Amino acid sequence: MTALSREAEAVPSPDTIDLSRIALLLDVDGTLLDLAPTPDEVVVPSMLREIIADLIDRARGAVALVSGRRIATLDRLFSPLVAPAIGGHGAEMRLAAGEPMLETSAAVLSKTLRRELRLLADNDPRVLIEDKAHSIALHYRLAPEMETFLKVAVGEIVAAKPNDDVEFLLGNHVIDIKPKQFSKGSAVRELMTRPPFAGRKPIFIGDDTTDESVFAILPGFRGCGYSVGRTMGGTQGTFASPQDVRSWLRHIWSRTGA
């Protein structure tokens, strides 16, 4: 097995992880998976699917993906794995495989706002727009020089529509625009009141500003948060990279395996 990097020494030892007592909550892009030039180009290692499936079983279901992507997209990426999940930055939730998806909020972006955001993407084919139903993401990894322009333009669009009650979050070469009524944090708070997550200590791993709302609510559940790639407020340690997160999970899986 690959050893954890020195930068990951502040994270808990895999030997201390008791899957019968914790709820393991995992962001996807930039945390479990290496970032790619476009959202569709990310690669899910086949071993990762096997490891997560086995950890879900050993934790009696208390392992969940927490993503800005829609749950349907997560299912496609991780197929044949169907995991408990929070999707759409907290707009969707599924407690277990085979259970119906729940919408945590009915809030949606207005048609006018969607149209103006699409026009921004139309200005440069390297700027990709990802419509997640409840939110929209503008990806500019293919055109990093567009960062300042897009941040200013999105800020002006959102500010011009105060009645829409929306916000934008700045990620790694991506801007997410979503209603304020829900977040990853609000969805995790709801998740932690429901079996099999209720009564457990949450451990959440995330990598960017869209995960800050989860880090903020963890103390209320005596939980711990860990960032990836950089130090973030409200966290107890930092993984060097998604590869280190996958290695950590593999250590847990190996230790608890038959």
MODAMO-V996815 format. One record per backbone hydrogen bond with DSSP energy under -1.0 kcal/mol. NH is the residue of the N-H (numbers start at 1). CO is the residue of the C=O. If there is no record, write none. Layout:
nh & co
NH & CO
NH & CO
This chain:
nh & co
8 & 5
9 & 6
11 & 8
16 & 13
17 & 14
21 & 18
22 & 18
23 & 201
24 & 62
25 & 203
26 & 64
27 & 205
30 & 33
31 & 28
32 & 28
33 & 28
41 & 38
42 & 39
49 & 45
50 & 46
51 & 47
52 & 48
53 & 49
54 & 50
55 & 51
56 & 52
57 & 53
58 & 54
59 & 55
60 & 57
61 & 56
62 & 59
63 & 61
64 & 24
65 & 84
66 & 26
67 & 86
74 & 70
75 & 71
76 & 72
77 & 73
78 & 74
81 & 78
85 & 94
86 & 65
87 & 92
88 & 69
89 & 67
90 & 87
92 & 87
93 & 102
94 & 85
99 & 96
102 & 93
104 & 91
114 & 110
115 & 111
116 & 112
117 & 113
118 & 114
119 & 115
120 & 116
121 & 117
122 & 118
124 & 121
127 & 124
128 & 139
130 & 137
132 & 135
134 & 132
136 & 177
137 & 130
138 & 175
139 & 128
140 & 173
143 & 140
146 & 143
147 & 144
150 & 146
151 & 147
152 & 148
153 & 149
154 & 150
155 & 151
156 & 152
157 & 153
158 & 154
159 & 155
160 & 156
161 & 158
164 & 161
167 & 178
169 & 176
171 & 174
173 & 171
175 & 138
176 & 169
177 & 136
178 & 167
180 & 165
187 & 183
188 & 184
189 & 185
190 & 186
191 & 187
192 & 188
193 & 190
194 & 191
197 & 194
198 & 194
200 & 197
201 & 21
203 & 23
204 & 224
205 & 25
206 & 226
211 & 208
212 & 209
214 & 211
215 & 211
216 & 212
218 & 214
221 & 218
222 & 219
223 & 218
224 & 202
226 & 204
227 & 237
229 & 239
235 & 232
236 & 225
239 & 227
245 & 241
246 & 242
247 & 243
248 & 244
249 & 245
250 & 246
251 & 247
252 & 248
253 & 249
254 & 250
255 & 251
256 & 252
257 & 253
